[in-house]
């Protein structure tokens, strides 16, 4: 156990892991914001708590379907294509939530289901496909330590969102997500072009 822990900690010297950290943080942050803030600050406040499960079932269906599709596309085109696609989806979702949440579209159940479904698409791109694919591609000989770090980073990011709770508004969290998404996407670009192709 001690050797495995040391092996996982020593990976923090690897520039490949260091360049993955922002996008791994994003995957944990977005997951927590979807489960916690999107359901509480948007679905519950707009439609009532009785709509949370029903709306999020659309998230689950899209997440499952897209995980299968993106997994096959990742095998064919590489994980970087899935990362960039997911980044575009999340940028569109968070931008539209910031701009349209108080409009008629944002106050409609159709809008809620579309956003929940798109969050499922984005989550499948990052959380389900890109992060595990990138780790398995980059760290073939040290996969156990790499997966330990993947889950550690994602868990720390989720804990951060739940810890700050209502200390930052929903809009503030969306802006934080957009900033981390841009930084993470840039780091993936640098990793892919200057360190080791994905």
N, C-alpha and C positions, 0 to 999 in steps of 0.2 A: 504494500500500500504506500509506504513511504517513497519508494522508487517511482511509483506512478505519479504521485503528487509532485515530486521534484521534476519529473519529466514534463508534466503539464506546465509548471511554473517556468521552466527553462525555455519553453516555446515563446515566452514574452520577449525574448531577444530576437526572434525571427522577424525580419521585416515584412514577410508575407502576412503573418498574423497581425502585426501592427497596422498594416494597410487594410485589413479586413475588419478591424475593430469598429470603425464608425458605422459600417453597414450592418454589422451584427448588433450593435447598439440600437440602430434604427429598427431592426426586425423585432427586438424586444419591446422598444418603446411603442411602436405602432400596434403591437399585439395588446399591450396593456391599455392604450387609449381606446382601441376598438371595444374591448371587453368592459372597461370601466366607464370612460367618459362618453363615448359615442352612445352607449345604451342609456346612461344616466342623464347626461346633459342634453341629448338630442331626442332620442326615442321616447324616454319616459316623460320629459317635460313637454314634448309636443303632442304625444298621442296617449300617454298613460302607460303605466307599468305592464298592463295586460298585453301590450303590443311588442314588448321586448323579445320574448321567445319566438313569436311568429316572424318578426322582422329578421331576427338573427338566424332563423332557419334558412333564409335566403342566402345569408353569408356562408353558412355551412355547406349548402348545396353547391354554390359556386366555388368554394374553396376545394371541395372534394373533386369536382369535375376538372377544374383547372390544374390541380396538382397532377392528375394523370396526364393531361395534355402537355403541361409545361415540363414534366419529367421526360416525356418522349422528345419534346423539342430541345430540351437541354442536352440529351444524348446526341442529337443530330447537329445542333448549332453551337453547343457549348453553353456553360452557365452564364457567361457575360451577356448574351442576348436576352436571357430571362431577367437578369438584373436590370438592364436598361429598360426593358418593357415594363417591369414592375415599378421602376422609378417614375416613368411617364404616367402610369396609372395612378400612383399615389400622389404625384404633383397635381394631377387633374382633380382627384377626389378632395384633397385638402384645400386646394384653391377654390373649388366650387363650394365646399362647406363654409369657407370663410366669407365668400361673396353672396351665396344664394340661400343660406339657411333661413333667413328671415323673409324670403320672397314666397310667392304662392307655391312655386315648385318645392321649395324647402319645407313648406308646411303641409305638403300633401303626402299621403301614404305611398304614392307612386315614387316620389322623390326619396322617401326613406328606404324603400325596397331597392331602388337603383343604387343608392349609396352603400347600403349593406352588401348588396351583391358585388359591387365594384371593390369594396374593402376585402371581400372574400377572394376576388381575383388577385388583388395586390398581395394579400397575405400568402396565397399559395405560391406566388412568384418568389417572394423573399423567404418566408419562414419555412415553407414546406419543400421548396425546390432549390433555390439559389444557394442558401447558406450551407445545407448539407452537401450539395454538389461541389461547391467551391472548396470546402474543407476536404472532401474526399479526393478532389483533383490535385490540390496543392500539397497535401500531407499524406501521401500514400503510405509511407513507412512509419508514420507516427499518428495514425488515425485515431487511436484511443485518446491520446493526449489532446489532439486537435478538437475532437468532439466534446471533450470535457471543457475545454476553453470556450467553445461555441455556446454550450449550455450555460456556462458561468456568466458570460458576457450578456446573453439574452436575459437571464434571470436577474442580473443586477439592474439592467435597464427597466425591466418590468417592475422591480421593487422600487426603483426611483420614482416612477410615475405614481405608484400607489402610495408611496411615502409622502410625496408633495401634495397629494390629494387635491383639495380645493385651494391650495396656496397659489396656483396658477390657473387662470381661467381656461375654458375649453379652447377659445381662440388662441390664447398664449401657447397652449400645448400643440395646436395645429401648426403654429409658426415655428415652434421648436422642432417639430417633426420635419417640416420643410427644410429647415437649416441643416439638420443632421442628415437628411436624405441627400441634399446637394453635396455636402462634405463626403459622405459615404460613397456616392456615385463617382465623385472625382477620385477618391482613393482607389476604388475598383478599377477605374480607367488607368491610373498610374501603375497599379499592380499588374494589370493585364498587358500594358505596353512597355513598361520599363523593368519589371522584376521577373515575372513568370506568366506566360500566356495562360489564360483560363480556357 
